[in-house]
Amino acid sequence: MRIKVWDLPTRLFHWLLFLAVAAALWTGWVGGSWIDWHARLGLLVLGLLVFRIIWGFLGSTYARFAQFAPTPGRVLAYLRGRWRGEGHNPLGALSVFALLGVLTWQAVSGLFSNDDIAFKAPLASLVSSDTSTWLSGLHRQGLWIILGLVALHLAAIAVYALRGKNLVKPMLVGWKEADDLNIKSAKGGKLWALLLALALAVGTVWVANGGLLPPPPPPPPAPAW
């Protein structure tokens, strides 16, 4: 029986986040003239994360956090082979929440960072120089945590592929074959919820980019010779 698992907004979020994080990691690693693009990609990641958090409450069935929250009971049932369901399994859900948490921290800390040369993040002026430097250091170290979580995520996909379960295809097309007739297709995710999530994501990016800060003072006039 074919059922709908992942709605279109969830699938677009997933692949856009993958591309944005990959590009942000590369531009951050290279640095130099690419640091401005790194900052732009960080804002994109932040907007995507805000969208996903809202969609986790207002989206369709399997996109909602309540559907796959890794409670102790669900994790124990999964480890005992008794868990039945679609969407993220309890261990996969732990990975999802870990990635969302780490990426949110990474995006927010990046808003206050600097490179000790010429770059200052949009909100760096709101904190002291020492605090900005401290957050910059943590932001750089976060790279390794993200790489570790991504590697774990890819390893899990590979293990399931070896067991004959394709986790990538449903995230591409939205549907999958289900053996349990009691499993239903995803429902919900209304247009108003999508528009609200998009509006909050865009608004957050605007604020994060310094939208509420006063404009910088004009440059001093050129000296008259």
N, C-alpha and C positions, 0 to 999 in steps of 0.2 A: 504494500500500500504506500503510495506516494503522499508525503505530507510536507507542508510548508514549515520550515524551521526558522530561517533568518530572513527578516524583512529587508527591503532595499536600503533604507537608511543605515541599518546595522552593517550591512555588507560594504556600503560605500565608506562608512566610518573605518571599518577594519582595514581596508586596503589603502585608504588615504593616510591613516595613521602609520601603517607599515612603511609607505613611501616617505612620509614626512620625517619619521624617526630615523630611517636609514640615511636620508639626505642631511639631517641635522647632525648625526654622528660624524658623517664624513666631513662636512664643512667645519664642525667644531674641532676635529682632529687636525685638519689642514691649517686652519686659522688664517692669519694674514688678511688678505683682501676678501676672503670668504666669510669673515666673521659677521659682516652685515647680513649676509644670507642666512647664516646660522641663527641670528636673532629673529629674522622674519619667519624662518621655519619653526623656531620655538613658539612664536605667537600662533602659528597655524596649529601646532600640536596642542597648545593650551585651549584654543577654540574647539578643536575636535574633542578634547577631554571633557570640556564643559557640556558640549552637546551630548556626549555618551552618558554622562552622569544624569542629565535630565531625562534622556531617553531610557535610562535604566529604571525610571519610575513611571514613565508615560508611554513607553514603546509597546511593541507587540509581546506576546506571551513569553517567548524564550529569550527576549532581549532584556526582560525585567530582572533586576537584582534579586527580588524576592523568589523568583523561579529557580535560581541556581546558587543562591547564597550557600557557601560551604559550612553548614552547621555541623557540630560534632556528630550528630546522629546520621546525617547524610554521608559524611566522610567514613564513619564506621561501617555503615551499610555497604558502601562502595568497596571498602577493603575486604569485606566478607563476601562480596559477589552478589549482594542482594539488592543493589540499587538498580532501579529501572527508570528510564526517562530519556528525554531528548534534550538537545542543546548542550550546554557545558556540563560535564560530569563533575562531581565534587572536587576531585583533584585538579581538573582543568580550571574550575572556578577559583581555586586558590591562586593559580597562576595568573588568571585574569585580574583578580583584585590586587595582586602584588604588582603587576605591570601598571595598572591604573594608578596605584598609589605612588610608585616610584617615578613614573612619568609626570604626574602632577607636581610632585616635589621638585623634579628637575626643571619643569617649565616655570614654576613660581620662583625658585631660587635664581634662575637665569635672568629674571626681570630686574634683579638688584645687583648684578655682577658687573665686573669690568676686567679688562685684560692688562691693566697696569701700563698701557701704552697710549692708545688713542680711543679705544672703544669704551663706552659706558652704556649700560642697558637703560631702557626707558624709565625705570623707577629707581635707579641707583641714587639719585639725588635725595630720595626720601630717607636714606639711612646714612650712617656715618661711613667714612672711608674705611675704617677698620672692619665694620660689619660687612660692607660690600666685599672687601678682600676675603673675609672669612667665608661668606656665602659663595664667592667665586671658587674657592678651594673645594668646598663640598660639592659644588656643581660639577667641577672637573672629575672628582672621584666617582660621582654618580654614573659616569660612563661605564665603569666596569660592572656595576650592579645591573645596569640595563643590558649590557652584552651577555651577562650570565643568565638573566631571565629569558632573553630572546633565544639563547642557545638551548635552554631547557624546554622552551616552547616548541622549537623546531625538532628537538629530539623526541618529544612526545608525539608529534605529528608523524615522525618517521617510524616510531614503534607501532603506532596504530596502523600505518600503511603496511608494515610487515605482517600484521595480523589480518589484513584484508579489509580494513576500514579506512575509507578515504574521508579525511576531515576537511580537506581543501575544497572539494567540489561543492558541498552544500554552502560554503561561504562564498562561492562564486555564483551559483545558480539559485540558491535560496531553498531548495527542496531536497529531500532524501527519501529513500525507501525505509519504511518502518515495518517490523514484523509484528509488533504488538498492536492489535486493533483498538486498544483503549487509548493509544496515543493520538492526540488530536492536532490538527494544523494550528499554527500560531494565529492568534486573533488580536485585535487592538492596534494601537499605533495610529491614531486618527490624524487628520491633516492639521487640526488646530494644535495638537501636541508637537508635531514636527515643526510647525512655524514658530511655536513658543521656544522650543529647544534651539532652533537656529537663531532666533532673535537674541536669546540670552548668551549664546556663544559669541555672536558678533559684538554684542555690547561688552562682554568681558574682554575681548581682544582690544576693543577701542580704549577701555579703561587701562588695560595692561600696557598699552602702547603710549600711555601718558596723556590720554584724552582729557583728563580732569586737571592736569597740571597747567599752571600759567605758562604762556609762551615764553621762550627764552628772550632776553633783552636783545635789541638790535645791535649789530656790531658798531663799534665806534666809527665816527666819520674819518675818512682819509685825511691825513694832515695836509694843510695848505702850504705849499712851498712857495 
